[in-house]
């Protein structure tokens, strides 16, 4: 049976999933669903290095890019994630990483003010380098746009959404994407377990 896991391939543009994505001017999306997510190492708000590939084989990653710490819409989006931490960041299945182009010390104050205890990663220098690799860096404003990527335990992008700067993302879409990813993993595990048994020769 043909494997669903992709080999390393060049990244190609992805079609916008909604009208907000299509309305973003001057941004070329370089990540396609089914392709490997670009690896990175960034510092969190406490100065600790966080590497995306370290989650492989252990947990899926909900990677949330946002424009600016302390801004109204970003504060509300991240606070909703904080209030549903058990859903998005748990030892059983998923990790939550939030990325902006703010400096690390600003993110520390932001996390303390809003009680954000999950990793807030600083893409400050080289400025916007990781955001750019995911195709959601706004060159004119110098910030990341509202892009979210769900990356499975193999390091492959399985779901994504992009929104324009004024438009908050729906956390319900995150829950649905995680549920679908868990169901997919369950189906694959069941297939792997049933495959050898069905082909075994009785003794």
C-alpha positions in Angstrom: 0.0 0.0 0.0 1.3 3.4 -0.9 2.6 5.4 2.2 0.9 8.7 3.1 4.2 10.0 4.5 5.9 12.4 2.0 9.6 12.2 1.3 11.7 15.4 1.4 10.5 17.5 -1.5 10.9 21.2 -2.5 8.2 23.4 -1.0 5.6 24.7 -3.4 3.0 27.4 -3.1 -0.3 26.5 -1.4 -3.8 27.7 -2.4 -5.4 30.1 0.1 -8.0 28.4 2.2 -10.2 31.4 2.6 -10.8 34.9 1.3 -8.8 36.4 4.1 -5.7 34.5 2.8 -6.3 35.6 -0.7 -6.5 39.2 0.4 -3.1 39.4 1.9 -1.0 41.5 -0.4 2.7 40.6 -1.2 2.8 37.4 0.8 3.7 34.1 -1.0 2.7 31.1 1.0 5.6 28.5 0.8 4.0 25.7 2.8 1.7 23.0 1.4 -0.4 20.6 3.3 1.4 17.2 3.2 4.9 18.7 3.0 7.5 18.9 5.7 7.4 21.9 8.0 10.6 24.0 8.1 12.5 23.3 11.2 13.7 26.1 13.5 15.1 26.9 16.9 13.9 30.0 18.6 14.1 31.4 22.2 11.0 31.5 24.3 10.0 34.3 26.7 12.4 32.8 29.3 15.4 32.6 27.0 15.1 28.8 26.5 15.8 27.4 23.1 12.8 25.6 21.5 13.4 23.4 18.4 10.4 22.2 16.3 12.0 18.9 15.4 12.4 17.9 19.0 8.7 17.2 19.1 8.9 14.6 16.3 7.8 11.1 17.3 6.2 12.5 20.5 3.6 15.2 19.9 1.9 17.1 17.2 2.5 20.9 17.2 -0.1 23.6 16.8 2.2 26.5 15.6 0.4 29.9 15.9 2.0 33.0 14.4 0.6 36.4 15.5 1.6 40.0 14.6 2.3 41.8 17.9 2.4 41.2 21.6 0.2 43.5 23.7 -2.1 44.3 20.7 -5.9 43.8 21.3 -6.7 41.0 18.9 -3.5 39.1 19.6 -4.1 39.3 23.3 -7.6 37.9 22.9 -6.5 35.1 20.6 -3.7 34.0 23.0 -5.8 34.3 26.1 -8.4 32.0 24.5 -5.6 29.4 23.9 -4.5 29.9 27.5 -8.0 29.1 28.7 -8.1 25.9 26.7 -4.5 24.7 27.4 -5.7 21.2 28.2 -6.9 20.9 24.7 -4.0 22.4 22.8 -0.9 21.6 25.0 -0.9 18.2 26.7 1.5 15.2 27.1 -0.9 12.9 25.4 -1.0 14.4 21.9 -0.1 18.1 21.2 2.1 21.0 22.0 1.3 24.7 21.5 3.9 27.1 20.2 3.1 30.8 19.5 5.5 32.9 17.4 5.9 36.7 16.9 8.7 39.0 15.8 8.8 40.7 19.2 12.0 40.6 21.2 12.3 38.0 24.0 12.1 40.5 26.9 8.9 42.0 25.6 7.4 38.5 25.3 8.3 37.8 28.9 6.4 40.9 30.1 3.6 40.1 27.8 3.3 36.5 29.2 3.4 37.7 32.8 0.7 40.4 32.1 -1.6 38.0 30.4 -0.6 34.8 32.3 0.5 33.0 29.2 2.4 30.0 30.4 3.0 28.2 27.1 6.0 29.0 24.9 6.0 32.5 23.2 8.8 32.3 20.7 10.8 35.3 19.5 11.4 35.5 15.8 13.1 38.9 16.4 16.6 38.2 14.9 17.3 37.5 12.2 14.1 39.5 12.0 11.1 37.4 10.8 13.4 34.6 9.5 11.1 31.8 10.6 7.9 33.7 9.7 9.4 34.2 6.3 10.2 30.5 5.9 6.5 29.8 6.5 5.5 32.5 4.0 3.6 34.8 6.4 6.0 37.6 7.0 4.7 41.1 6.2 7.7 43.0 4.9 6.1 46.4 5.1 4.9 46.1 8.7 7.8 43.9 9.9 5.6 41.4 11.6 4.2 37.9 11.2 0.6 37.6 9.9 -2.1 35.4 11.5 -1.1 32.0 10.2 -1.6 28.7 12.1 -0.1 25.3 11.1 -0.9 21.9 12.6 2.2 19.7 12.3 2.0 16.0 12.9 4.5 13.8 14.8 6.4 13.1 11.5 7.0 16.9 11.0 4.5 17.2 8.2 2.0 20.0 7.9 -1.6 18.5 8.0 -3.7 21.6 8.3 -3.3 25.4 8.1 -5.2 28.7 8.0 -4.2 32.3 7.3 -6.1 35.4 8.3 -5.7 39.1 7.6 -4.4 41.3 10.3 -7.8 42.6 11.6 -9.4 39.1 11.7 -9.2 36.9 14.7 -9.0 33.1 14.1 -11.7 30.7 15.4 -10.3 28.5 18.1 -13.1 26.0 17.2 -11.2 25.3 13.9 -8.1 24.4 15.9 -10.2 21.9 18.0 -11.6 20.3 14.8 -8.2 20.1 13.1 -6.7 18.4 16.2 -9.6 16.0 16.4 -9.2 15.0 12.8 -5.5 14.5 13.2 -6.1 12.2 16.2 -8.7 10.3 14.2 -6.2 10.0 11.3 -3.5 8.7 13.6 -6.0 6.2 15.1 -6.9 4.9 11.6 -3.3 4.5 10.7 -2.5 2.6 13.9 -5.4 0.3 13.4 -4.3 -0.4 9.9 -0.8 -1.2 11.0 -2.0 -3.5 13.8 -4.5 -5.3 11.6 -2.2 -5.7 8.5 0.3 -8.3 9.8 -2.5 -10.2 11.6 -4.6 -10.6 8.5 -1.7 -11.9 6.5 -0.3 -14.3 9.1 -0.4 -18.0 8.3 -2.0 -20.2 11.0 0.2 -22.7 12.6 
